[in-house]
Amino acid sequence: MNISDSVKNQKTAFSQGVLRTHEDRTRCLKLLRDLVSENEEALCNAVAQDFGKPYVEAFATEIYTLLHEIDFHLKHLAKWMKPESVSGSIAVFPSKSVIYNRPFGTVLVIGAWNYPIHLALMPVIGALSAGNTVILKPSELSAHTSALLAKLTDHYFESRVFKVVEGAVDETQELLSQPFDKIFFTGSTRVGKIVMKAAAEQLIPVNLELGGKSPTIVHHDANLDVSAKRIWWGKTINAGQTCVAPDFVLIHESVKEQFIEKSKEVLNTFFKNDYVTGSNYSRIINEDHFDRLKGLLESSNVIFGGSTNRETLFIEPAIIDAKWDDPIMQEEIFGPLLPVLSYKNESEIVEQLTARPAPLALYLFTEKQELQHLILEQVPFGGGCFNETITHLGNPHLPFGGVGSSGMGSYHGKYSFETFTRKQGVLKKPLWPDPDLKYPPYDESKIKWLKKWFV
């Protein structure tokens, strides 16, 4: 079945109410849970084939997160689906006002290569939960995972409910020409603009989960032992190929050298100078990304690490003494290179960060409440953590999404359900009473009455 026919097939199924009831939706969520849990080993092995992700890391970031999210939806879906009665006003008295949660219809989800299972299926959970039929386009860069997802989806689901379309640029362009009812895209800002432009041609609503240079601020009161561990854990997961990885560290000048020494200790403890086996550390996805990262390395002042092997697509974590105008500070790194910059005072933090595009994430290490408040109030960012990195993604009660060039819209937990739901407001009014006040002819007495009661 070609792409156009697949979309028509799903639209027909949606119009026939294939996912209208709570029972239908929970059945599909349970099927998706089975797909993930029953094929854990095969999925983790596929990711390892694509870019050497360690099994434990793959399970934690690709499998467990999905199972936890599905269980959260199964627990709360009945409550989310219920119509919500809201207050009325004197202008519509007597009446009853209700908000209904309606699915959009047939939606397109475009996944990313860096977490090829998680970023493909996490939005699908919300889409199915909300009652939409789904076509998923996984990234062609993670080819083994993409092929396995297509095979498993065909086995577990009817294509009229959930289907995977494989391919590259041509297939993506054809998908973007189809009359979807919603598009959810995860990827780069550059491609996000292409997706949004295509969606605008048909007035299709979009969610864009993009990226940016996520700063990590370390104040002089921070516990450097804990801070260094948590920052480098967030930076080295998936070899730094994470949209919310700490992109750079902005640290108070009085503790910069101490942090660098602590960072060296942490890296030696984490990996014991043994990156060869790959048991604890991922590889770069392909040669193009490897070459880009190596170019950034070669133009930087590397003070620790940074060895490379193009044949195995290996790049060692690197500490870089950086300046704001360095090449590495002009783009999202998306790799295990950590520039370290310093600041003198708190106003400098705000000045430097607000002069740049709003990031997807921000991390702040300090116990100083005033500084936490300052950053929250004056620096825009999608989401983040205080005294931690990345783990805000693990709480389904928190929305995850960007702002400005780092994205639009949010998801996870109930926010995923809401992202794939349109709100339908309905007013229900009895036939009696039916006063003549709103009907023509309009005279001075009606105007006086309106002003008396409503102005």
Secondary structure, 3 states (H helix, E strand, C coil): CCHHHHHHHHHHHHHCCCCCCHHHHHHHHHHHHHHHHCCHHHHHHHHHHHHCCCHHHHHHHHHHHHHHHHHHHHHHHHHHHCCEEECCCHHHCCCEEEEEEEECCEEEEECCCCCCCHHHHHHHHHHHHCCCEEEEECCCCCHHHHHHHHHHHHHHCCCCCEEECCCCHHHHHHHHCCCCCEEEEECCHHHHHHHHHHHHHCCCCEEEECCCCCEEEECCCCCHHHHHHHHHHHHHHHHHCCCCCCCEEEEEHHHHHHHHHHHHHHHHHHHCCCCCCCCCCCCCCCHHHHHHHHHHHHCCCEEEECCEECCCCEECCEEEECCCCCHHHCCCCCCCEEEEEEECCHHHHHHHHHCCCCCCEEEEECCCHHHHHHHHHHCCCCEEEECCCCHHHHCCCCCECCCHHHEECCECCHHHHHHCEEEEEEEECCCCCCCHHHCCCCCHHHHHHHHHHHC
